[in-house]
């Protein structure tokens, strides 16, 4: 499948600027007119200090975002073989990353905002969500990187499928994510299979919001056969009490080893066809999967 060259503006959206302006203006008005605000109802220095700090931080962020919006004309360019991005939000220097040489990538929450972090030639490059015009733009970039890193027109057994079989015949150590194209924005799984025989499965919901996390131990019983046993479970909720309640329900002693006879196959997504990791014994033509729901795609490899 050919991927046309796509250019995406890399600067804050007007909606972000508007929201930041509102957050800045409200405490400023309260400070300028204390007799008509909460400062009149609750006349104490702590509240005044809070409003002052909130207004100060708000205006600083608003001015910085306004500068990036009005005076920086950065763009991200995506094509068949590479993605070109600014080295940083303050730099005019552009860096071209070929998909095949992106060793790993991850989505993290940094300072309260989402970011796509890519490891390339020993360095990290970041694409910030708040610098993109929409959620769709972020997903377009993510899907392009995830799909094209493992995409090729040759999906025969002599192509990338056989390469993956040989590479992971004796171990699945590495990072994996659900091979579902743009649907991973709504539901996804992030696997970390570590060399020490442990691992985690992080299930996410809308826009990668964490829902639950499973801990497991694993062993490679024979080539292309992977076994895991769940040892812990954590619900990703805000309340500590809820965490304790979930942990009380989980009984690790009741868990048994779960054996997976795995293989690699072409998996079609809404973006392109990629190499997917599946359980041969539990997959059907209508429902390919590795463990519970989805086939997996390799992200980073600890080999």
DOPA-708201 format. One record per residue (C-alpha): residue in three letters; z, y, x. Coordinates in steps of 0.05 Angstrom, whole numbers, padded with zeros to 5 digits, always signed. Layout:
<nodes>
ALAZYX
...
</nodes>
This chain:
<nodes>
UNK+00000+00000+00000
UNK-00020+00067+00029
UNK+00032+00122+00028
UNK+00005+00192+00022
UNK+00034+00246+00065
UNK+00091+00279+00028
UNK+00125+00344+00046
UNK+00194+00361+00019
UNK+00228+00429+00026
UNK+00291+00424+00067
UNK+00335+00481+00043
UNK+00390+00490-00009
UNK+00370+00490-00082
UNK+00379+00550-00128
UNK+00428+00510-00171
UNK+00473+00499-00110
UNK+00471+00574-00094
UNK+00487+00591-00166
UNK+00546+00543-00168
UNK+00573+00569-00101
UNK+00566+00641-00126
UNK+00605+00626-00190
UNK+00661+00592-00150
UNK+00664+00654-00105
UNK+00661+00706-00161
UNK+00716+00678-00206
UNK+00774+00683-00156
UNK+00748+00749-00131
UNK+00751+00779-00201
UNK+00821+00751-00209
UNK+00843+00786-00145
UNK+00810+00852-00164
UNK+00838+00851-00235
UNK+00905+00814-00231
UNK+00930+00844-00296
UNK+00875+00807-00334
UNK+00879+00740-00298
UNK+00926+00683-00282
UNK+00958+00727-00230
UNK+00989+00766-00288
UNK+01013+00703-00323
UNK+01039+00671-00259
UNK+01055+00728-00212
UNK+01071+00693-00147
UNK+01046+00699-00076
UNK+01025+00626-00071
UNK+00974+00633-00127
UNK+00948+00698-00097
UNK+00941+00665-00029
UNK+00904+00607-00060
UNK+00855+00653-00096
UNK+00845+00693-00031
UNK+00829+00630+00009
UNK+00784+00603-00046
UNK+00745+00668-00051
UNK+00739+00674+00024
UNK+00713+00604+00035
UNK+00667+00610-00025
UNK+00634+00674+00000
UNK+00625+00646+00070
UNK+00591+00584+00043
UNK+00549+00625-00005
UNK+00524+00671+00052
UNK+00508+00612+00097
UNK+00470+00576+00041
UNK+00434+00640+00023
UNK+00411+00648+00095
UNK+00386+00576+00097
UNK+00351+00586+00030
UNK+00318+00653+00043
UNK+00304+00655+00117
UNK+00295+00582+00139
UNK+00230+00549+00120
UNK+00243+00478+00140
UNK+00207+00417+00113
UNK+00211+00342+00119
UNK+00144+00305+00124
UNK+00137+00232+00105
UNK+00075+00190+00118
UNK+00055+00118+00129
UNK+00086+00107+00198
UNK+00136+00162+00211
UNK+00181+00216+00183
UNK+00187+00285+00214
UNK+00253+00322+00205
UNK+00288+00384+00233
UNK+00336+00367+00289
UNK+00389+00406+00252
UNK+00394+00454+00193
UNK+00398+00512+00243
UNK+00342+00490+00289
UNK+00267+00502+00288
UNK+00256+00441+00331
UNK+00225+00382+00294
UNK+00233+00309+00311
UNK+00185+00254+00291
UNK+00218+00186+00279
UNK+00174+00124+00273
UNK+00202+00076+00221
UNK+00199+00016+00268
UNK+00245+00050+00318
UNK+00299+00072+00269
UNK+00351+00020+00292
UNK+00397+00031+00232
UNK+00412+00080+00177
UNK+00470+00093+00130
UNK+00491+00139+00073
UNK+00559+00172+00083
UNK+00602+00225+00050
UNK+00615+00278+00103
UNK+00658+00338+00087
UNK+00648+00326+00013
UNK+00572+00320+00013
UNK+00526+00260+00020
UNK+00484+00251+00083
UNK+00432+00201+00107
UNK+00448+00184+00180
UNK+00395+00151+00223
UNK+00403+00120+00292
UNK+00341+00131+00333
UNK+00333+00121+00409
UNK+00408+00126+00420
UNK+00417+00190+00380
UNK+00437+00204+00309
UNK+00396+00247+00262
UNK+00423+00272+00195
UNK+00389+00291+00130
UNK+00437+00328+00085
UNK+00433+00318+00010
UNK+00452+00391-00005
UNK+00391+00414+00034
UNK+00343+00378-00012
UNK+00314+00405-00077
UNK+00334+00347-00120
UNK+00364+00277-00124
UNK+00293+00251-00130
UNK+00274+00280-00063
UNK+00334+00247-00030
UNK+00315+00180-00061
UNK+00242+00188-00039
UNK+00264+00197+00033
UNK+00313+00139+00030
UNK+00264+00091-00002
UNK+00209+00109+00047
UNK+00254+00094+00107
UNK+00284+00031+00077
UNK+00217+00003+00056
UNK+00172+00023+00113
UNK+00219-00002+00167
UNK+00203-00073+00144
UNK+00135-00060+00111
UNK+00070-00088+00135
UNK+00005-00108+00102
UNK+00013-00178+00131
UNK+00064-00215+00090
UNK+00042-00285+00110
UNK+00087-00336+00144
UNK+00057-00314+00211
UNK+00076-00242+00200
UNK+00144-00208+00190
UNK+00172-00264+00147
UNK+00167-00313+00205
UNK+00195-00261+00252
UNK+00256-00252+00208
UNK+00265-00327+00202
UNK+00266-00334+00277
UNK+00310-00273+00289
UNK+00363-00294+00238
UNK+00358-00369+00242
UNK+00427-00377+00272
UNK+00463-00314+00248
UNK+00459-00260+00195
UNK+00503-00212+00235
UNK+00484-00141+00217
UNK+00480-00091+00160
UNK+00443-00107+00096
UNK+00429-00070+00031
UNK+00398-00090-00035
UNK+00323-00097-00033
UNK+00310-00063-00100
UNK+00270+00000-00083
UNK+00292+00063-00119
UNK+00338+00024-00166
UNK+00390+00024-00111
UNK+00405+00096-00132
UNK+00437+00067-00195
UNK+00465+00001-00167
UNK+00468-00025-00096
UNK+00504-00073-00049
UNK+00520-00057+00024
UNK+00536-00117+00068
UNK+00569-00115+00136
UNK+00568-00184+00170
UNK+00606-00178+00235
UNK+00604-00222+00298
UNK+00679-00238+00292
UNK+00668-00280+00229
UNK+00689-00226+00179
UNK+00650-00182+00132
UNK+00651-00135+00072
UNK+00609-00125+00010
UNK+00611-00054-00019
UNK+00583-00049-00089
UNK+00561+00021-00110
UNK+00541+00053-00175
UNK+00505+00118-00191
UNK+00484+00154-00128
UNK+00521+00105-00083
UNK+00589+00120-00114
UNK+00634+00062-00090
UNK+00657+00015-00145
UNK+00688-00044-00111
UNK+00695-00075-00042
UNK+00701-00149-00024
UNK+00726-00177+00042
UNK+00703-00244+00066
UNK+00701-00293+00124
UNK+00637-00329+00142
UNK+00610-00385+00183
UNK+00541-00411+00201
UNK+00543-00485+00185
UNK+00472-00499+00209
UNK+00407-00461+00219
UNK+00389-00419+00157
UNK+00454-00439+00122
UNK+00507-00386+00113
UNK+00576-00397+00081
UNK+00626-00344+00060
UNK+00695-00344+00029
UNK+00723-00282-00005
UNK+00791-00263+00024
UNK+00805-00197-00010
UNK+00783-00150-00065
UNK+00793-00075-00073
UNK+00773-00034-00133
UNK+00749+00034-00110
UNK+00790+00077-00158
UNK+00831+00140-00149
UNK+00899+00113-00172
UNK+00942+00074-00124
UNK+00973+00038-00183
UNK+00905+00014-00205
UNK+00892-00013-00136
UNK+00956-00053-00138
UNK+00940-00080-00207
UNK+00871-00104-00184
UNK+00901-00137-00121
UNK+00952-00174-00164
UNK+00896-00205-00205
UNK+00858-00231-00144
UNK+00882-00297-00117
UNK+00851-00313-00048
UNK+00880-00384-00050
UNK+00835-00399-00109
UNK+00772-00379-00072
UNK+00726-00433-00044
UNK+00671-00432+00007
UNK+00605-00408-00021
UNK+00544-00438+00015
UNK+00477-00403+00018
UNK+00413-00436+00042
UNK+00375-00373+00058
UNK+00303-00355+00071
UNK+00259-00293+00075
UNK+00204-00277+00024
UNK+00162-00217+00003
UNK+00200-00175-00048
UNK+00161-00125-00090
UNK+00196-00059-00106
UNK+00171+00003-00142
UNK+00154+00032-00073
UNK+00122-00025-00034
UNK+00132-00097-00013
UNK+00187-00112+00037
UNK+00218-00173+00070
UNK+00277-00196+00028
UNK+00334-00244+00044
UNK+00347-00295-00013
UNK+00386-00358-00029
UNK+00333-00412-00039
UNK+00377-00455-00083
UNK+00397-00400-00132
UNK+00334-00357-00136
UNK+00279-00364-00188
UNK+00212-00331-00196
UNK+00244-00284-00247
UNK+00308-00271-00209
UNK+00309-00270-00134
UNK+00378-00261-00103
UNK+00420-00274-00042
UNK+00490-00276-00069
UNK+00505-00247-00138
UNK+00451-00200-00161
UNK+00399-00178-00110
UNK+00357-00200-00051
UNK+00378-00163+00012
UNK+00340-00122+00064
UNK+00363-00112+00136
UNK+00388-00043+00156
UNK+00421-00047+00225
UNK+00431-00108+00269
UNK+00489-00121+00316
UNK+00452-00167+00363
</nodes>
